[in-house]
Amino acid sequence: MHVASIQTAEHYTWGDGCDGWHLLRGEELSVIQERMPPKTSEVAHFHTRSRQFFYVISGTLSILLAGKLH
């Protein structure tokens, strides 16, 4: 059985000092763990064929959804 972890997953960097790890990459499901330092942000974008789930371990997440900041 394969155990997904950031020690064995494909790593990439993005933005201003952010890290990502592809824990699972498939056609039906992708699982990505990301580390975003304080005050960093993703470029606003829209997915037509994917759904996203966010689990914040520490810190605060602000997300713009349908024009409303949550």
Secondary structure, 3 states (H helix, E strand, C coil): CCCCCCCCCEEEEECCCEEEEEEEECCCCEEEEEECCCCCCCCCCCCCCCCCCCCCCCCCCCCEECCEEC
